[in-house]
Amino acid sequence: MGRPRTKDIEHPHTRLDHGGIARIIPSEFTSGFELIIDDTPQSHVDLDDPTHLHFEYVVRMGAVIDQLPAGPLTAVHLGAGALTVPRYIDATRPGSRQQVIEWEAPLAALVREHLPLPRGASIRIRIGDAREGARKLPAAMTRACDLIVSDVYSGAQTPAHLTSVEFYTELRTLLAPEGVLLVNVADGPGLAFARRQVATIAHVLPEVALLADTQVLKGRRFGNLVIAASAAPLPTEWLPRMLAAGPHPAKIAQDAEVDAFAKGARIVTDADAVASPKPDSSLFLR
């Protein structure tokens, strides 16, 4: 059973630049803490066990990361909430070098103070716009990244300029030849936004897989889809069995299924990009 949330306790919080309130509270549902922004859970962190990934879509990201070649990773995170995925990589891939680009300086300060990073973790946090920050990364990062994770939300939506073919082309210049891009996409019935994102990413990185709850993948309810993409074949041999087993059963779509998913969807450009749909309260399932 989850612990009851005590409403009258003053939890650590800060006002963000966009006007919302970010709070860190003990999880009602499991061990650890949740980062809540404007009453929507954004991240879960277990300081005692950084490998504990509570949110479904983060579990699926972790499953892909686990398939990457053994050893430390060079990773870039665009938006990272409470730094759940960087902490996971630090715990499972000691010696990894990670760069995080976060728009909200007050959020980064709140997380650093109340959910401190492990001692010795090589995780550098840069403040700024994700796209502009990616352009300003050191030249040594060019074609050197084993992993890029794009999980950026302003309020409850991914900004339009982080959804276009021009944006993903810029990210491609950072990826190593076999590097993998992971993108968190939230969408609802019909999946019009997600279909365009898959078509756009596939235009830049031809090897694409989709990981999601079956009902979300069929467009029957709002939820998260993780898009994995690379210029090289994705290391997904064991993923279908792992995802089906849980703890949050899911499906992986590849090859012809991905082609069918994106069929007829127009590539997003800077000229016609729009923000992602607003998520509803069912987005973060326990």
Steps between C-alpha positions, in 0.01 A plus 500: 500500500614855434561742780225758551596849391490748783331805355606749765874432483701769324703306244805648322376713211592781264332725248615430145577755232183407310297579813422149622591347833736204532484289818688196628286267708530146636339256256149388592542177308851368558834588656681819406379843396302659220556828325159661451455798270161671508345188658630270223762237596809557285772277648556232761833459679604239755821628658564161663457311171558705182417191292140516625312646204138556598336675202413268214660692216823539698509124558485458121780749448705307753434177310643651181800645684572157646532362146779742403854359490653433841704766676478872575288720277536852368148636533311827450165562668274776371271567792542260788251594773647361821783329305354151524660366181844657561498345850405162350786515251745607770395199711497241220786638288770627740736746338239638259532865395168684488384846403155629597340807345214639709304818428383568854783616725273502810408135432862394467584676827206337680600153384867548580421612856230251597579201274880520486691310236722207606847599609742480209231485230624657174174682424531862391186714498486789254222758517336614178279409207548137397556572131733793556681309773556200275662731244735636767627167631878453477630405155626174647136389534448506122440146372599373845168449681390145567162627615284811475178519700247767403234537770425871508183656634414864552203487730324190368608511135811442291590832334442511125861581410609168656287291263627589153718331241750783537525432874552126458757563227697710748484218756624250241829687476564415867430127471776245457453274194309246713361753747134490601246780534213452748203737479207512741180589314165550673189475283136398508238327285589508130869557577530770232787670682686174568462383139656821372781469755578146384499608135726796582751303703509217245589755232816578699579164664363209293502230769196565720312307767196594710448390861165554668204349677293314239192716556706817459668364186156430353392857575232400750618716790737780585848389600871493430676345204878461504659538158842335466698590188848454357693508176602139573281198580355533847607248767148371565539120486383440857267796539167338397534232767616749765218744429233230496619374838453832677494640759297717260413275203550676169550445130789586272416586140774474237553485124169460313296595807687829530456566128127437532478720811655799323345441155367823355628715787670822394853580617507784752706805407588812696243682286202287606604349834251504786530412869394156615141448621433577864509182711211407724507355850532140372845561352700373799352165592600316817 
